[in-house]
């Protein structure tokens, strides 16, 4: 009998006084945008579910659908995890979280949201929304933490800005991506994924690595100190930036706006 490829699964449990109180199974289908959650979700297991969703969004370009058809949510803290994840990835390139929730009364317009997350009553409806996302406008590269990584990232950024008609953002985006990649090379020292995508008139960049070490911005570096100005440069050339922890590393992201260059 031929082997059948099965989705990756993670069982998340919550405990109280040593007794298991709830169990939530997270199944990740590597071949699609769907993450299925079944069982019981409460506050005790919400953090692990949050981490699983963020990790999937970090590793896959485009929206992810959380199918909660078989999930029972027993308190508001569990329900709010989906809106929290969506807020955390709002500035990542081409990232979003959608819900398949049969409790929704009729197909949801993308501007409508259930607990802050667009929701559809059927999986087909949610996947149709994913298919409508213009993923052709996403560029990614897998890089190793070595000399030349920043140059490769700049080439990717230049290609994207030219392709998407954003010439005024080429130079500041190259500055930002250089510092983001060099931070991985110097500090995280892990393989990284560089990703960028346009969103209307803004450009979104992200570098995902596999180190839990978070970047720390302490303001202006003393003039007699060598280095230490990378985050200041990112802060200077971008509209906003930040870092999001995921279970096996982090995503450092930034957003650039053409109006800032015009000013």
N, C-alpha and C positions, 0 to 999 in steps of 0.2 A: 504494500500500500504506500502511495506517495505521501511524503510529509506535507502537512498543511500549515502554511504560515499563519500564526496566530498573533493577535495584537499584544503588545507589551502590556502587562498588567501590574498595578501597584495596589496593594491592600492597605488602606489607611485606617487605623483604629484609634479610638479615644478610650481612655481608661480613667476610672475613679476609684480610689482606695484599692487598687490592684485588680479590679474587675473590669472586663471589657464592657463598655456601655454602648458603643456603636461601632459599625464597620462600614467603610466606604471603599468600594472597588473602583479604581481608575484604570481604564483600558485605553491605551494609545495605539491607534492604527497608523503605522508608519507610511502606509500607502495613501492616506487621505488626510483631510483637515479635521477629522472627527476625534474627539476625546469623550468616551462614554463614562458616565459616573452612575454607579448603582449602589444600592444599600441605603445607609442612614448617614446624613451629614449634620454634624452639630459643631459647636464652637471648638471642641477638643480636637477635631480632625480638620478644621477649616484651614489651618496654616499649611498642613501637608498638601491639601488639595490646591491651595494657592501656589505652592512651590511647583507642583506637577504641571499646572497650567502655564505658569511663567516659563518653565523649562521648555515646554512644547512650543510656545510662542517664540522663544529665543532661538530655537533650532530649526524652525520652519518659517520661511517668508510667507506673508499673507495672513488673512484671518483664520482663526481656529473656532470650530463649533463645539461647544460643550453640550452633549446630549444628556439631559437630566430626566429623560423619560422614566427611567427606573430608579430615580433618586427620591428619597423622602427627607425633607429638611425639617428638623425638629425645633429650630430656634432662629431668630433673625440674624444672629451672628454667622450662622452657616450660610444663609441666603446672601448676605452682603459680600461674601468673598468674591463673587463673580463681578460685581461692580467695582470692587477694589482692584482686581486684576486688570480690568479694562482701563481704569484710570492710570494704573502704573505703566501700561504699554501705549498710552495715547500718543506719545511723541516718538515711539520707535518707528523705523521705516516699515511701512506697509503692514502694520500689525493691528489686529483688532480681535475682540472676543464676541462671539454671537452665541445665542442659546437656542437649542431645540427643546421646547417646553410645551407639552400638550395642554397645559393649563391656560395657555394664551388663547383668548377668544378671537379667532380669526387671524389671518396673516398680519404680521406686524410691519408697519412702514419703518424703514431704517431710522427715521427720526424719532419714532416712538420707542420707548424702552421699558422693560420690566426690571425694576430695581436698578436702573441705570444701564441695562444691557439690552440691545435689540434682540427680540425673541420671535421665533416662528413655531407654530404648533406641530410642524412636520419636519423631519430631517431633510426631505427633498427641498422644502422651501428655504431652509437655512443654507443648504449647499448651493442652491441657485444664487443666493446672495453672495456666497464666496466666489462662485464662478463669474459673477458680474464685476468683481474687483479687477482692475487693470494691472495684473501681475507682470505684464510685459515691462512695466515701468518700475522694475526692481533690479538692482545689480548687486551681486554678492561675490566674495572671493574668500577662499580658505587660505590663510597665510601661516607660516611658521615664524616663531619669534627670533628672527635673524636679521642681519644687515641686508637691506634691500626691501624689507617688508613695507616700510613707509613709502618708498618709491612706487611699489606696486599699488598701494592704496591710493596714492595721488593719481596714478594713471586711471584707476577705476573712477575716481571722482571727476576727473577731467572728461572722461568719456560720457559719464552721466550728465554733467552740466551741458555739454555740447548737444547730446541727444535730446534733452528735455528743454532746450532753449533757455538756459539759466547762466549766461556767460558772466554776469556780474558776481555770481556766487562761486565761480571757480577758484579764485585766489583764497578767499576766506575759508572755503570748504577744504581746500588742500592744506591750509595751516592747521585747521582743527583736526583733520584726519591724521596728519603727521604726528601731532602731539598725542592723540589717542592711541595710535599704533605704537609709538615709541614708549609710551607708558607700559604697554604690554611687554615689549621687548626688554625693557630695563627692570621691571618690577614683577609682573605676573609670570613671565617666561613660560607661557603655555601657547599651544596653537590657538589661533583666533579666527573669527568670522567677521569680515567687514561687510556691511550691508548699507545701501543707500536707496532712497526712493523719493520722488517728488510728491507733494500733496498740495494741489492748487498752485500757489505761487511760492510755497516754502520748500526747502530741501531738508530731509531728515537723514542723519547719519547715525550709525551705531557700530560699536566694536564689542563683540562678545568673546570673553576669554574664560579660562577655567581656574581662576584664582579667586578666593574669597576676599582678598585684600581690596578694600575700597579706596578710591582716590580721595585725598583730603586737600581741600583748597583753603589755605591759611592767609590769603590775601597777597599783597605785594611782597616779593622776595627782596631781601636786602641787596643793595647795589654791589656789595663786595662778595656776594655768594654766587658761585658758579652753578648754573642750572636752577631747577626749582620753579621755572616760569611757565611750564607747559600748561597747567590748568588755568593760569592767568591768561595765556593766549587764547585758550578755548573760550574762557569767559568773555574775552574782549570781542572776538569775531562772531559769536553766536547770539541768537535771540535768547536762548535758554539751553541748559544742559543739565545732566544728572547721571546718576548711577543706580541701577536696580540689581539687587542681589537675586540670584537664582540658585537652585540647590547645589550645582557644581561649578559655581563661578559668579559672573556678573555680566551685565550689559551696560556699557557706558554709551550714552546717546547725546545728540545735540540737534538743534533746529536752527537753520539759517533763513533769514528773510531778506528779500531784495531791497525793501525799504530802508533797512539798516545801512546798506551799501550806498544808496542814493543820498542818505543823510551825511 
